[in-house]
């Protein structure tokens, strides 16, 4: 008896329901795309530029590793014009360094676009 009453009430309520207009453009987050677009290395430093599409206001941590040391935080950046630029003047000639981006505020660590550079040795005088 209760189920018949419930079914009757549902049928009476149906005309009050109406479709909601869906947005004309997707409101879903765009997929994140990161790629290194420029790298310049000399004895004075390392200059890196990443293209970042779909960042939607996210912040990124630039991390650096030297030899077998742990990764270290070096800077926090928000993309400007879909780009992240970083200049590292604290390098030692002859050393190899690795750089990567990490999305801040992510539910889990997400590391992006790791790159390795070899800083040249000063030419002899």
ABEGO torsion letter per residue (X at the ends): XAAAAAAAAAAAAAAABBBBBBBABBABBBBBBBBBABBBBBAAEBBBBBBBBGAGGBBBBBBBBBEABBBBBABBBBBBGGBBBBBBAABBBGBBBBBBBBBBGBABBBBBGBBBBBBBBBBBX
